[in-house]
Amino acid sequence: MAHDHTHVREFFGARAAAWDTRFPDDGPAYAAAVAALGLRPGDTVLDAGCGTGRALPPLRDAVGGTGTVLGADLTPEMLAAAARAGRHRAGRLLLTDVARLPVRSRALDAVFGAGLIAHLPRPQENLRELARAVRPGGRLALFHPIGRAALAARQGRRITEDDLRAEHRLRPLLAGSGWRMESYTDEDTRFLALAVRTG
């Protein structure tokens, strides 16, 4: 699934309408991850692979009325679900590939990516594109509301060492893409890697 946008669209498109009802208790985890990003009023932030937009309201709260919130996703059905939930009022929804962002270089203060990395077709190149769009010193949060082991158990598989979210894989991947990992948390209740844009 990670290398085929058509399959990604089909997978998420078929599940978009019921997505939020499958994970009704994730709100506090999203809010905590957004808080860890350290946004300030007036910042410009992108939710990359925003899905149904669950991060958009806490991102809007963090940047305030003077800030800018963008939500980008490949799947029209996910963006439609975000709009039906009223989350389009918290940020501008963009139907686009995060591998080719329609923003100028250094335009963003931060990027939030929930469940994103597993769906990047070319992770190093794609993370480099996110870095292009973020100012030096800007921040990246790679998040999932449950940790790697809990997610693997939910999906009926075993956690493996080649998982890009494993710290020993993610740290050099980020470093080679214009980011410096600042912190790494992988526990049952959340996965959160925070990085700073270098250069």
VOLUMRO-230890 format. One record per residue: residue in three letters; y, x, z of N, C-alpha, C, O in turn. Coordinates in nm, 3 decimals, m for minus. Each point is the difference from the previous one (the first is absolute). Last residue first. Example, Ala and Ser with C-alpha at 12.3 -4.5 7.8 and 13.67 -1.06 7.14 Angstrom:
% VOLUMRO-230890
PT rest    n.yy    n.xx    n.zz   ca.yy   ca.xx   ca.zz    c.yy    c.xx    c.zz    o.yy    o.xx    o.zz
PT  SER  m0.225   1.285   0.708   0.119   0.082   0.006   0.109  m0.077   0.073   0.111   0.051   0.017
PT  ALA  m0.683  m0.022  m0.024   0.119  m0.089   0.000   0.120   0.090   0.000  m0.002   0.104   0.066
This chain:
% VOLUMRO-230890
PT rest    n.yy    n.xx    n.zz   ca.yy   ca.xx   ca.zz    c.yy    c.xx    c.zz    o.yy    o.xx    o.zz
PT  GLY   2.344   1.933   0.876   0.086   0.040  m0.112   0.141  m0.048   0.013   0.083   0.026  m0.087
PT  THR  m0.516  m0.296   0.296   0.049   0.137   0.005   0.093   0.027  m0.117   0.013  m0.083  m0.091
PT  ARG  m0.173  m0.374   0.383   0.025   0.056  m0.134   0.058   0.139   0.015   0.103   0.018   0.065
PT  VAL  m0.430  m0.253   0.304   0.141   0.021  m0.033   0.009   0.064  m0.138  m0.078   0.090  m0.033
PT  ALA  m0.308  m0.422   0.321   0.034   0.125  m0.067   0.149   0.001  m0.032   0.064  m0.105  m0.009
PT  LEU  m0.503  m0.167   0.302   0.143   0.009  m0.027   0.031   0.137  m0.061  m0.050   0.102   0.048
PT  ALA  m0.392  m0.461   0.034   0.041   0.138  m0.026   0.146  m0.002  m0.039   0.040  m0.071  m0.092
PT  LEU  m0.429  m0.276   0.327   0.140   0.024  m0.033   0.023   0.149  m0.015  m0.015   0.077   0.095
PT  PHE  m0.363  m0.510   0.023   0.010   0.129  m0.068   0.147   0.017  m0.037   0.059  m0.090  m0.059
PT  ARG  m0.327  m0.236   0.457   0.093   0.031  m0.109  m0.024   0.138  m0.058  m0.053   0.091   0.064
PT  THR  m0.224  m0.316   0.279   0.105  m0.100  m0.017   0.104   0.034  m0.106   0.082  m0.085  m0.035
PT  ASP  m0.462   0.375   0.159  m0.050  m0.132  m0.040   0.112  m0.097  m0.035  m0.014  m0.078  m0.094
PT  GLU   0.149   0.574   0.020  m0.074  m0.060   0.111  m0.041  m0.141  m0.042   0.043  m0.048  m0.105
PT  ASP   0.246   0.497  m0.059  m0.112  m0.073  m0.058  m0.086  m0.050   0.116  m0.084   0.072   0.053
PT  THR   0.586   0.196  m0.181  m0.072  m0.082   0.097  m0.109  m0.076  m0.074   0.027  m0.069  m0.099
PT  TYR   0.371   0.492   0.041  m0.120  m0.062  m0.056  m0.072  m0.073   0.112  m0.032   0.058   0.103
PT  SER   0.542   0.211  m0.262  m0.093  m0.050   0.100  m0.113  m0.074  m0.069   0.012  m0.047  m0.113
PT  GLU   0.303   0.309  m0.135   0.061   0.012   0.132  m0.094  m0.044   0.110  m0.004   0.061   0.107
PT  MET  m0.022   0.141  m0.646  m0.051  m0.096   0.097   0.058   0.031   0.137  m0.002   0.114   0.047
PT  ARG   0.226  m0.020  m0.530  m0.057   0.072   0.115  m0.045  m0.102   0.102   0.080  m0.079   0.050
PT  TRP   0.015   0.082  m0.627   0.010  m0.060   0.133  m0.055   0.095   0.106  m0.089   0.080  m0.029
PT  GLY   0.078  m0.041  m0.470   0.139  m0.004   0.043   0.024  m0.060   0.137   0.112  m0.037   0.033
PT  SER  m0.541   0.125  m0.266   0.072  m0.108  m0.068   0.146  m0.013   0.044   0.067  m0.097  m0.035
PT  GLY  m0.418   0.392   0.215   0.006   0.031  m0.142   0.079  m0.101  m0.081   0.016   0.015  m0.121
PT  ALA  m0.090  m0.079   0.587   0.074   0.125  m0.015   0.015   0.037  m0.148   0.103   0.054  m0.040
PT  LEU  m0.371  m0.430   0.155   0.142  m0.026   0.019   0.083   0.127  m0.025   0.103  m0.005  m0.067
PT  LEU  m0.565   0.056   0.057   0.040  m0.088  m0.110   0.149  m0.031   0.008   0.070   0.007  m0.100
PT  PRO  m0.276   0.235   0.453   0.031   0.081  m0.119   0.040  m0.083  m0.121   0.079   0.046  m0.083
PT  ARG  m0.186  m0.295   0.480   0.108   0.097   0.027   0.029   0.088  m0.122   0.116   0.010  m0.040
PT  LEU  m0.484  m0.326   0.037   0.132  m0.057  m0.022   0.112   0.102   0.020   0.097   0.001  m0.076
PT  ARG  m0.565   0.103   0.153   0.026  m0.024  m0.142   0.145  m0.042  m0.023   0.062   0.043  m0.097
PT  HIS  m0.223   0.032   0.537  m0.017   0.127  m0.071   0.017  m0.014  m0.151   0.023   0.099  m0.068
PT  GLU  m0.004  m0.490   0.352   0.114   0.090   0.021  m0.013   0.130  m0.078   0.099   0.047  m0.057
PT  ALA  m0.301  m0.505  m0.123  m0.041   0.096   0.102   0.110   0.104   0.014   0.055   0.046  m0.100
PT  ARG  m0.046  m0.386  m0.237   0.075  m0.023   0.122  m0.044   0.088   0.116   0.065   0.001   0.104
PT  LEU  m0.275  m0.007  m0.542   0.133   0.060  m0.010   0.081  m0.019   0.128   0.094   0.076   0.025
PT  ASP  m0.635  m0.041  m0.060   0.104  m0.103   0.010   0.138   0.068  m0.001   0.027   0.088   0.082
PT  ASP  m0.470   0.128  m0.071   0.085   0.010  m0.118   0.107  m0.109  m0.005   0.074  m0.008  m0.098
PT  GLU  m0.413   0.044   0.444   0.093   0.112   0.010   0.092   0.012  m0.121   0.105   0.063   0.008
PT  THR  m0.315  m0.542   0.166  m0.043   0.124  m0.063   0.109   0.107   0.011   0.118  m0.031   0.018
PT  ILE  m0.322  m0.476   0.206   0.116   0.087  m0.022  m0.050   0.133  m0.054  m0.103   0.052   0.045
PT  ARG  m0.173  m0.509  m0.134   0.019   0.108   0.098   0.126   0.079  m0.034   0.035   0.014  m0.117
PT  ARG  m0.135  m0.559   0.019  m0.030   0.135  m0.050   0.021   0.101   0.111   0.048  m0.034   0.109
PT  GLY   0.055  m0.463  m0.129  m0.142   0.026  m0.007  m0.037   0.135  m0.058  m0.102   0.014  m0.067
PT  GLN   0.542  m0.224   0.178  m0.042  m0.004  m0.139  m0.148   0.031  m0.018  m0.050   0.003  m0.113
PT  ARG   0.255   0.010   0.542   0.032  m0.134  m0.053  m0.052  m0.015  m0.142  m0.044  m0.108  m0.039
PT  ALA   0.010   0.533   0.244  m0.096  m0.095   0.059   0.024  m0.141  m0.054  m0.096  m0.072  m0.028
PT  ALA   0.402   0.404  m0.098  m0.130   0.025  m0.063  m0.105  m0.098   0.053  m0.079  m0.054  m0.077
PT  LEU   0.500   0.044   0.280   0.007  m0.054  m0.135  m0.134   0.019  m0.072  m0.048  m0.091  m0.067
PT  ALA   0.099   0.282   0.493  m0.005  m0.147   0.010   0.003  m0.065  m0.138  m0.068  m0.100  m0.023
PT  ALA   0.119   0.568   0.046  m0.136  m0.039   0.041  m0.014  m0.151   0.008  m0.100  m0.056  m0.044
PT  ARG   0.532   0.238  m0.057  m0.098   0.025  m0.106  m0.140  m0.047   0.037  m0.068  m0.064  m0.081
PT  GLY   0.474  m0.188   0.328  m0.031   0.138  m0.035  m0.110   0.012  m0.103  m0.060  m0.100  m0.042
PT  ILE   0.417  m0.318   0.071  m0.114   0.051   0.076  m0.032   0.140  m0.050   0.037   0.037  m0.111
PT  PRO   0.341  m0.254  m0.066  m0.004  m0.061   0.133  m0.127   0.026   0.079  m0.007  m0.036   0.118
PT  HIS   0.261   0.373  m0.469  m0.098  m0.108  m0.011  m0.015  m0.061   0.139  m0.001   0.074   0.099
PT  PHE   0.355   0.298  m0.398  m0.042  m0.084   0.112  m0.119  m0.088  m0.039  m0.016  m0.037  m0.116
PT  LEU   0.400   0.459   0.005  m0.124  m0.051  m0.058  m0.075  m0.070   0.113  m0.034   0.062   0.101
PT  ALA   0.568   0.100  m0.186  m0.102  m0.049   0.092  m0.117  m0.053  m0.082   0.015  m0.093  m0.079
PT  LEU   0.448   0.439   0.015  m0.110  m0.075  m0.058  m0.093  m0.042   0.112  m0.035   0.081   0.086
PT  ARG   0.594   0.114  m0.156  m0.130  m0.012   0.065  m0.097  m0.089  m0.076   0.039  m0.087  m0.078
PT  GLY   0.426   0.451   0.007  m0.045  m0.138   0.009  m0.146  m0.006   0.045  m0.067   0.103   0.007
PT  GLY   0.304   0.305  m0.108   0.011  m0.045   0.139  m0.038  m0.145   0.019  m0.013  m0.046   0.114
PT  PRO   0.167   0.166  m0.592  m0.054   0.099   0.092   0.026  m0.041   0.145   0.111  m0.043   0.034
PT  ARG  m0.142  m0.360  m0.376   0.090   0.114   0.027  m0.069   0.103   0.088  m0.089  m0.036   0.077
PT  VAL  m0.176  m0.296  m0.420   0.050   0.008   0.139   0.087   0.123   0.017  m0.031   0.107  m0.053
PT  ALA  m0.216  m0.222  m0.353   0.092  m0.111   0.025   0.065   0.005   0.138   0.091  m0.078   0.027
PT  ARG  m0.421   0.399  m0.173   0.115   0.005  m0.092   0.105  m0.103   0.035   0.120   0.026  m0.008
PT  ALA  m0.536  m0.032   0.236   0.091   0.104   0.050   0.124   0.012  m0.090   0.110   0.020   0.050
PT  LEU  m0.453  m0.309  m0.188   0.069  m0.056   0.117   0.100   0.101   0.056   0.111  m0.037   0.037
PT  GLU  m0.381   0.190  m0.380   0.097  m0.098  m0.052   0.074  m0.068   0.114   0.121  m0.023  m0.010
PT  ARG  m0.470   0.312   0.121   0.114   0.078  m0.050   0.107  m0.092  m0.057   0.120   0.026   0.015
PT  LEU  m0.528  m0.211   0.115   0.080   0.034   0.119   0.121   0.085  m0.039   0.105  m0.009   0.064
PT  ASN  m0.405  m0.089  m0.407   0.065  m0.123   0.044   0.083   0.022   0.125   0.110  m0.055   0.012
PT  GLU  m0.373   0.412  m0.188   0.108  m0.034  m0.093   0.078  m0.123   0.049   0.123  m0.003  m0.009
PT  GLN  m0.504   0.122   0.255   0.103   0.104   0.012   0.119  m0.030  m0.089   0.115   0.010   0.043
PT  PRO  m0.489  m0.321  m0.058   0.074   0.007   0.127   0.108   0.107   0.006   0.112  m0.029   0.043
PT  ARG  m0.325  m0.274  m0.418   0.014   0.146   0.002   0.083   0.034   0.124   0.122   0.017  m0.009
PT  PRO  m0.247  m0.466  m0.038  m0.092   0.057  m0.099   0.002   0.153  m0.003  m0.103   0.063  m0.023
PT  LEU   0.188  m0.407   0.444   0.078   0.084  m0.090  m0.095   0.067  m0.099  m0.094   0.068   0.042
PT  HIS  m0.022  m0.361   0.339   0.016  m0.064  m0.130   0.085   0.081  m0.097   0.037  m0.050  m0.107
PT  ALA  m0.131   0.163   0.573  m0.132  m0.025  m0.058   0.008  m0.057  m0.141  m0.100  m0.001  m0.072
PT  ILE   0.494   0.074   0.342  m0.056   0.123  m0.055  m0.136  m0.020  m0.065  m0.034   0.070  m0.095
PT  LEU   0.304  m0.429   0.322   0.039   0.046  m0.133  m0.089   0.110  m0.054  m0.043  m0.007  m0.116
PT  GLY   0.092  m0.284   0.541  m0.121  m0.002  m0.081   0.018   0.060  m0.137  m0.082  m0.024  m0.089
PT  ALA   0.527  m0.039   0.286  m0.113  m0.056   0.076  m0.121  m0.008  m0.092   0.004  m0.068  m0.102
PT  GLY   0.489   0.338   0.117  m0.116  m0.030  m0.084  m0.118  m0.047   0.083  m0.068   0.082   0.062
PT  PHE   0.643   0.040  m0.085  m0.106  m0.053   0.085  m0.115  m0.038  m0.092   0.020  m0.070  m0.099
PT  VAL   0.447   0.406   0.072  m0.104  m0.078  m0.065  m0.103  m0.041   0.104  m0.042   0.081   0.083
PT  ALA   0.606   0.102  m0.100  m0.136  m0.004   0.053  m0.090  m0.085  m0.088   0.047  m0.085  m0.077
PT  ASP   0.411   0.191  m0.028  m0.006   0.070   0.128  m0.142   0.007   0.055  m0.032   0.087   0.080
PT  LEU   0.217  m0.120  m0.619  m0.059  m0.066   0.117   0.011   0.088   0.124  m0.001   0.123  m0.008
PT  ALA   0.142   0.007  m0.442   0.068  m0.126   0.029  m0.044  m0.062   0.132   0.073  m0.081   0.057
PT  ARG  m0.198   0.500  m0.333   0.066   0.010   0.132   0.074  m0.127   0.040   0.092   0.006   0.082
PT  SER  m0.209  m0.011  m0.585  m0.045   0.103   0.093   0.087   0.001   0.124   0.122  m0.016  m0.007
PT  ARG  m0.158  m0.447  m0.256   0.044   0.136  m0.029  m0.051   0.097   0.107  m0.038  m0.041   0.109
PT  VAL  m0.233  m0.407  m0.258   0.115   0.039   0.084   0.037   0.145  m0.032  m0.085   0.079  m0.040
PT  PRO  m0.314  m0.381  m0.096   0.124  m0.022  m0.073   0.124   0.025   0.090   0.091  m0.082   0.006
PT  LEU  m0.619   0.300  m0.004   0.097  m0.085   0.069   0.129  m0.014  m0.081   0.051   0.098  m0.054
PT  ARG  m0.568   0.036  m0.003   0.117   0.012  m0.089   0.110  m0.092   0.054   0.024  m0.108  m0.053
PT  ALA  m0.432   0.137   0.282  m0.012   0.130  m0.067   0.115   0.025  m0.097   0.018   0.113  m0.046
PT  VAL  m0.088  m0.525   0.283   0.068   0.100   0.084  m0.016   0.140  m0.056   0.065   0.093   0.048
PT  ASP  m0.044  m0.563  m0.322  m0.097   0.100   0.041   0.073   0.104   0.084   0.100   0.057  m0.044
PT  THR   0.057  m0.590  m0.013   0.003   0.134  m0.059  m0.109   0.087   0.059  m0.058  m0.032   0.103
PT  LEU   0.355  m0.434  m0.030  m0.132   0.012  m0.062  m0.001   0.132  m0.074   0.050   0.011  m0.112
PT  LEU   0.260  m0.171   0.544  m0.007   0.065  m0.130  m0.145   0.004  m0.048  m0.087   0.050   0.071
PT  LEU   0.453  m0.301   0.317  m0.137   0.021  m0.045   0.001   0.055  m0.143   0.069  m0.052  m0.087
PT  ARG   0.291   0.060   0.529  m0.014  m0.027  m0.144  m0.141   0.037  m0.044  m0.046   0.111   0.026
PT  GLY   0.167  m0.276   0.486   0.011   0.114  m0.090  m0.021  m0.042  m0.144  m0.055  m0.107  m0.028
PT  ALA   0.073  m0.199   0.403   0.016   0.125   0.076   0.017   0.121  m0.090   0.050   0.103   0.045
PT  ARG  m0.137  m0.549  m0.206   0.134  m0.001   0.060   0.026   0.128   0.080   0.116   0.032   0.028
PT  HIS  m0.535  m0.131  m0.230   0.095   0.049  m0.101   0.142  m0.001   0.056   0.089   0.067  m0.053
PT  ARG  m0.467  m0.250   0.285   0.031   0.141   0.028   0.091   0.063  m0.104   0.053   0.109   0.021
PT  GLY  m0.268  m0.568   0.030   0.142   0.019   0.031   0.041   0.144   0.022   0.113   0.028   0.041
PT  ALA  m0.545  m0.236  m0.185   0.012   0.019   0.146   0.146   0.023   0.042   0.029   0.013   0.119
PT  ARG  m0.138  m0.052  m0.577  m0.035  m0.128   0.064   0.014   0.009   0.152   0.036  m0.098   0.066
PT  ALA   0.025   0.495  m0.315   0.112  m0.093  m0.020  m0.029  m0.135   0.067   0.089  m0.057   0.063
PT  ALA  m0.432   0.377  m0.062   0.110   0.048   0.084   0.119  m0.096  m0.010   0.062  m0.032   0.101
PT  ALA  m0.423  m0.044  m0.386  m0.034  m0.038   0.137   0.108   0.044   0.097   0.032  m0.072   0.095
PT  ALA   0.010   0.208  m0.539   0.020  m0.145   0.009  m0.031  m0.050   0.140   0.070  m0.087   0.052
PT  LEU  m0.160   0.534  m0.148   0.145  m0.022   0.012   0.032  m0.149   0.007   0.093  m0.040   0.070
PT  MET  m0.540   0.156  m0.143   0.041   0.044   0.134   0.150  m0.023   0.020   0.042  m0.047   0.106
PT  GLU  m0.222  m0.038  m0.529  m0.043  m0.102   0.096   0.038   0.038   0.143   0.033  m0.087   0.081
PT  PRO   0.044   0.393  m0.447   0.093  m0.114   0.002  m0.036  m0.104   0.106   0.088  m0.058   0.063
PT  THR  m0.190   0.594  m0.054  m0.071  m0.127  m0.016   0.096  m0.119   0.009   0.055  m0.026   0.107
PT  LEU   0.046   0.508  m0.041  m0.056  m0.016  m0.134  m0.045  m0.142  m0.030  m0.012  m0.039  m0.116
PT  ASP   0.421   0.203   0.467  m0.144  m0.021  m0.009  m0.039  m0.021  m0.146   0.080  m0.047  m0.081
PT  ALA   0.361   0.161   0.465  m0.056   0.023  m0.132  m0.151  m0.022   0.004  m0.069   0.047   0.090
PT  GLY   0.564  m0.145   0.192  m0.145  m0.016   0.009  m0.060   0.010  m0.139   0.029  m0.084  m0.085
PT  LEU   0.458   0.226   0.375  m0.070  m0.027  m0.126  m0.149  m0.013   0.029  m0.055   0.077   0.078
PT  VAL   0.566  m0.078   0.194  m0.145  m0.003   0.011  m0.057  m0.039  m0.136   0.037  m0.103  m0.057
PT  THR   0.455   0.293   0.304  m0.068  m0.051  m0.117  m0.150   0.012   0.020  m0.050   0.106   0.037
PT  GLY   0.520  m0.151   0.312  m0.105   0.080  m0.061  m0.060  m0.068  m0.122   0.032  m0.116  m0.030
PT  THR   0.301  m0.071   0.334   0.061   0.098  m0.091  m0.102   0.087  m0.070   0.035   0.076  m0.091
PT  GLY  m0.154  m0.412   0.422   0.060  m0.065  m0.116   0.064   0.095  m0.098   0.018  m0.035  m0.117
PT  GLY  m0.414   0.227   0.432   0.111  m0.092   0.017   0.054  m0.054  m0.131  m0.054   0.025  m0.107
PT  VAL  m0.328   0.283   0.238   0.113   0.051  m0.076   0.122  m0.091   0.008   0.110   0.039  m0.040
PT  ALA  m0.520  m0.147   0.277   0.031   0.140   0.031   0.124   0.049  m0.072   0.079   0.074   0.057
PT  ASP  m0.260  m0.513  m0.136   0.056   0.008   0.136   0.045   0.143   0.030   0.103   0.019   0.065
PT  ARG  m0.330  m0.086  m0.468   0.136  m0.057  m0.005   0.065   0.007   0.138   0.118   0.036   0.011
PT  LEU  m0.566   0.092  m0.036   0.084   0.100  m0.068   0.144  m0.050  m0.008   0.093   0.078   0.023
PT  PRO  m0.416  m0.373   0.152   0.037   0.106   0.094   0.082   0.112  m0.064   0.084   0.061   0.065
PT  PRO  m0.222  m0.419  m0.359   0.089  m0.043   0.109   0.030   0.108   0.104   0.116   0.016   0.035
PT  LEU  m0.425   0.092  m0.399   0.141  m0.019  m0.040   0.089  m0.052   0.113   0.109   0.055   0.018
PT  ALA  m0.604   0.033  m0.030   0.090   0.099   0.061   0.146  m0.029  m0.027   0.087   0.058   0.066
PT  ARG  m0.441  m0.330  m0.250  m0.001  m0.012   0.146   0.092   0.101   0.069   0.047  m0.026   0.111
PT  GLY  m0.159  m0.108  m0.605   0.130   0.028   0.062   0.004  m0.007   0.151   0.105  m0.028   0.057
PT  THR  m0.473  m0.011  m0.401   0.066  m0.127   0.034   0.126   0.021   0.082   0.059  m0.097   0.048
PT  GLY  m0.201   0.517  m0.308  m0.089  m0.115   0.014   0.077  m0.128   0.026   0.093  m0.033  m0.073
PT  CYS   0.055   0.518   0.009   0.038  m0.091   0.108  m0.092  m0.119   0.017   0.003  m0.065   0.105
PT  GLY   0.054   0.537  m0.335  m0.123  m0.078   0.006   0.012  m0.107   0.106  m0.086  m0.013   0.087
PT  ALA   0.442   0.315   0.010  m0.077   0.033  m0.119  m0.138  m0.064   0.006  m0.077   0.027   0.092
PT  ASP   0.586  m0.090   0.118  m0.137  m0.031   0.040  m0.084   0.013  m0.126   0.001  m0.088  m0.086
PT  LEU   0.496   0.315   0.207  m0.095  m0.061  m0.093  m0.131  m0.026   0.071  m0.055   0.088   0.066
PT  VAL   0.616  m0.010   0.078  m0.143   0.023   0.023  m0.083  m0.077  m0.102   0.034  m0.111  m0.039
PT  THR   0.495   0.289   0.218  m0.068  m0.060  m0.114  m0.147   0.037   0.011  m0.035   0.118   0.005
PT  ASP   0.453  m0.162   0.393  m0.096   0.076  m0.079  m0.054  m0.081  m0.118   0.007  m0.123  m0.002
PT  GLY   0.297  m0.035   0.359   0.059   0.050  m0.123  m0.095   0.079  m0.087   0.035   0.032  m0.114
PT  PRO  m0.133  m0.057   0.633   0.078  m0.099  m0.073   0.066   0.064  m0.123   0.058   0.108   0.008
PT  ARG  m0.496   0.135   0.145   0.131  m0.028   0.060   0.070  m0.109  m0.079  m0.029  m0.019  m0.118
PT  LEU  m0.520   0.216   0.220   0.108  m0.043  m0.089   0.127  m0.028   0.078  m0.002  m0.030   0.119
PT  GLY  m0.474   0.206   0.000   0.132   0.048   0.044   0.114  m0.036  m0.093   0.093   0.079  m0.016
PT  LEU  m0.606  m0.144   0.047   0.064   0.062  m0.117   0.142   0.047   0.032   0.054   0.086  m0.070
PT  ALA  m0.331  m0.340   0.373  m0.029   0.144   0.003   0.066   0.074  m0.116   0.019   0.121   0.006
PT  ALA   0.006  m0.598   0.021   0.083   0.062   0.104  m0.020   0.152   0.003   0.095   0.075   0.021
PT  VAL  m0.371  m0.327  m0.305   0.136   0.006  m0.053   0.092   0.066   0.103   0.085   0.081  m0.037
PT  ALA  m0.521  m0.163   0.176   0.003   0.108  m0.100   0.138   0.014  m0.061   0.047   0.112  m0.022
PT  ALA  m0.119  m0.466   0.324  m0.005   0.128   0.070   0.006   0.117  m0.098   0.066   0.100   0.027
PT  ALA  m0.090  m0.539  m0.203   0.129   0.022   0.066   0.003   0.135   0.071   0.102   0.069  m0.004
PT  TYR  m0.510  m0.208  m0.189   0.099   0.031  m0.103   0.135   0.032   0.064   0.065   0.098  m0.037
PT  ALA  m0.399  m0.248   0.322  m0.032   0.134  m0.047   0.097   0.044  m0.109   0.043   0.115  m0.002
PT  PRO  m0.012  m0.560   0.171   0.047   0.101   0.096  m0.029   0.143  m0.044   0.080   0.089   0.025
PT  GLY  m0.245  m0.447  m0.312   0.146   0.009   0.012   0.049   0.104   0.099   0.085   0.082  m0.037
PT  ASP  m0.551  m0.241  m0.087   0.048   0.134  m0.032   0.150   0.020   0.023   0.048   0.113  m0.003
PT  ASP  m0.382  m0.507   0.039   0.049   0.065   0.122   0.059   0.138  m0.024   0.022   0.075   0.095
PT  PRO  m0.237  m0.383  m0.427   0.114  m0.068   0.061   0.063   0.075   0.118   0.112  m0.031   0.041
PT  PHE  m0.437   0.086  m0.471   0.046   0.099   0.097   0.120  m0.054   0.077   0.110   0.055  m0.010
PT  ARG  m0.329  m0.319  m0.320  m0.112   0.089   0.034   0.038   0.097   0.112  m0.087   0.044   0.075
PT  THR   0.405  m0.338  m0.272  m0.087  m0.073   0.093  m0.121   0.082   0.039  m0.061  m0.025   0.104
PT  ASP   0.372   0.191  m0.425   0.059  m0.003   0.135  m0.088  m0.073   0.100  m0.001   0.034   0.119
PT  TRP  m0.138  m0.019  m0.582   0.006   0.133   0.062   0.050  m0.006   0.145  m0.063   0.056   0.090
PT  ALA  m0.023  m0.401  m0.456  m0.057  m0.009   0.135   0.015   0.129   0.079  m0.054   0.011   0.110
PT  ALA   0.222  m0.055  m0.560   0.037  m0.127   0.063  m0.048  m0.008   0.144   0.067  m0.060   0.085
PT  ALA  m0.182   0.445  m0.369   0.140  m0.009   0.045   0.030  m0.126   0.080   0.063   0.007   0.105
PT  ARG  m0.475   0.172  m0.345   0.003  m0.017   0.146   0.140  m0.029   0.055   0.016  m0.023   0.120
PT  ALA  m0.125   0.114  m0.589  m0.095  m0.104   0.040   0.008  m0.032   0.149  m0.043  m0.108   0.043
PT  GLY   0.304   0.464  m0.222   0.045  m0.128  m0.054  m0.088  m0.115   0.045   0.049  m0.107   0.034
PT  PHE  m0.166   0.558   0.068   0.102  m0.056   0.088   0.052  m0.135  m0.050   0.034  m0.087   0.080
PT  PHE  m0.365   0.307  m0.344  m0.049  m0.007   0.138   0.101  m0.069   0.090  m0.034  m0.096   0.071
PT  GLU   0.155   0.188  m0.520  m0.099  m0.107   0.009  m0.047  m0.019   0.144  m0.011  m0.113   0.049
PT  ARG   0.304   0.472  m0.139   0.068  m0.129  m0.018  m0.098  m0.117   0.015   0.031  m0.100   0.065
PT  VAL  m0.213   0.531  m0.056   0.082  m0.022   0.120   0.070  m0.135  m0.009   0.001  m0.076   0.096
PT  HIS  m0.239   0.220  m0.473  m0.090  m0.044   0.106   0.077  m0.028   0.129  m0.028  m0.097   0.070
PT  THR   0.268   0.275  m0.428  m0.047  m0.134  m0.035  m0.089  m0.055   0.110   0.013  m0.115   0.042
PT  HIS   0.138   0.561  m0.012   0.101  m0.099   0.038  m0.043  m0.142  m0.034   0.033  m0.094   0.073
PT  ASP  m0.316   0.543   0.045   0.008  m0.101  m0.104   0.097  m0.110   0.042  m0.031  m0.084   0.084
PT  HIS  m0.136   0.463   0.185   0.043   0.060  m0.124   0.025  m0.101  m0.112   0.024   0.040  m0.114
PT  ALA  m0.184  m0.131   0.578   0.119   0.081   0.013   0.055   0.049  m0.133   0.117   0.037  m0.008
PT  MET  m0.533  m0.289   0.066   0.121  m0.082   0.000   0.125   0.085   0.000   0.102  m0.041  m0.056
